[in-house]
Amino acid sequence: MNRTIASTLLLSSLLLPTAAFAVTPATDANTTNQVRPVSTGYTSPQIVRTAKVEVSSAVIAQTPKLSEVVLKLTVDKNGMAKNVQLVKSASPFLAEPVLTAVQQFRWQPATLDNQVIPFDLTLNVEVQR
């Protein structure tokens, strides 16, 4: 029995440095030196100023009470509508006046991380008579 205790004491002294080594946290040089940017957020463009849709009385008579025109456009860094394209129109007579009006809209541009960015969007314009 004394031999068992003696051998256990001898072996336990060898295991202590191993246990201490296992507890030491491993560090990765790549992760400690990396700086991860934190996003300050995103804001979408907001309409600041609109323009009237100028439609003749003849066109108004040919359109339903409520008509929709769908456009795709890019709000640039200066808040201007660029690349305005017609996607669909309830009335072919409304497309041109609505396109003209939307090109005159002014926007507060979109931002990402406090930087002004261009932004593509789809705009639904409802025209009522």
Secondary structure, DSSP 8 states (H G I E B T S, - for coil): -HHHHHHHHHHHHHHHHHHHHHHS----HHHHH--------EE--EEEE-------HHHHHHS-SEEEEEEEEEE-TTSBEEEEEEEEESSTTTHHHHHHHHTT-EEE-EEETTEEE-EEEEEEEEEE-
